């Protein structure tokens, strides 16, 4: 039987909200869900596949989200006291915050969408549950070369960026030092 480190996902979300408030940063929901996903995944990898919080994540076109938390946050951030978590959990969440908080929501979603779990479980128009093992499997591994794409936004919308490869000159047209007129 698996026992999570905390009682609910709301406790972890509350920790992130209070940390953002103390840091004088606004934490929007689009940034919270990737932070929650990353915290759950890193905790599992660091602690022999143990859960940080009870709950599963759902994969959809936006990224991963914890559905119960998403439903609660539809009504606004709940009024809660500062979280009282064990020191080990506070230290762990500080590491997650220090690693990812400086990134904006778009960057965090990009990190999550680049994970093997997202590429494997995303189905257009559907929401799929993803287990902790599947979330963590190969997390942080480099994507295969054929699937690695860098997408940037131009004035005309998203574009796929690739490395510039100049065309090669035809060998028969090479000029050598002996071909002087």
C-alpha positions, 0 to 999 in steps of 0.5 A: 500500500502506498501512503502519500507524504501529505493528505491532499493536493490542496495542501501542496497547492496552498504551499505554492500559493503562500510561497508565491505570496511571500515572494510577491509573485502572482501564481496563476492556475496555468502555472500551478498545475505544471508545478504540481505535476513536476513536484509529484514527478520529482518526489516519486523519482527521489523517493522510490515512487512514493506519492507526494500527494494523493491524486492522479493527473489528467492529460489534455491539450493544455498539459497535465492537471489534478482534476479535483484541484482544478474544480476547486479553483474554478471558484477562486483560491480557497481561504486557508491557513499557512500549510503545516507540512513536515520539514522534509516536504517543505525542503523538497517544495523549496527545491521545486520552487527554486528550480521552476518558479522563475519560469512563466506558465508557457515555459513550464507547460513546455517542460511538461509537454516535452515529457515522454508521458505527455507525448504518450498519453495525449489524445486530441479531444480527450482527457486521459488519466496517467499513473504515477509510474507513467508520469515519471517514466523517462522524465527528463530524458532527451526526446528522440531526435525525430520528435524533437521540435522547437516551436517559436512564435512569429508575427504569423503564428507558431513556426517550427525552427530547425538548424540551418544547413547550407546546401553543398556545392557540386564537386565538379564546380570546385575551383582548385589552385591549378585552374588559373587561366 
